[in-house]
Amino acid sequence: MDKSTILLVDDDTSILRSFSADFREICPAVTTAASAEEAIAALEDDFFNIVITDLVMPGGSGLQVLRQAKEKDSDTCVIVLTGYGDLDSAVRALRLGADDYLLKPIDSEEMLLRLEEHVKKQRWRRKLKLREKMLTVCAYCKKVRDEAAAQEHRWLSMEMYVSLKSDISLSHGCCPSCFEEISKEWDDNG
């Protein structure tokens, strides 16, 4: 977790002090906010991998913080921590994309275990998203692996792949560099 950044939001200063001290042992980048407004301002200024927010605070709710964090980056892990938990607030938080919903008081060891699990999931999600954006091209024949094909990892010519995946029609031509190279070959053989 050493590269993670945490935003801890709670109007209870004792919780901010104790959890931020615990979190700094495994993650040096911990920012605290004592209100939803402070947290939203921090989210606008910085990037956080993890947001842990109290649900009920004067001047704003943890649901506002949750919504703002997920709007900025849907992969941000948001954990709602509350002393006033009920089924309705849990359902609302989960529908807004909360990754966890925990009731106070919570043991710091349990919180650290949950954080580690969420960071692992977050890394896997990011790796999967990155992989989905990759296009595997053979370094030798330049064929493309079509992983979405019904057959297992079918390799297609670049032209076939492009025409199957888009509305683009291909035509063949010769770039100036290749034309120059071919012209040299013709002159040498001619």
Secondary structure, DSSP 8 states (H G I E B T S, - for coil): -TT-EEEEE-S-HHHHHHHHHHHHTT-SEEEEESSHHHHHHHHHHS--SEEEEESEETTEEHHHHHHHHHHH-TT-EEEEEESS--HHHHHHHHHTT-SEEEESS--HHHHHHHHHHHHHHHHHHHHHHHHHT---B-TTT--EEETTSSSTTEEE-HHHHHHHHSS--------HHHHHHHHHHHHHH-
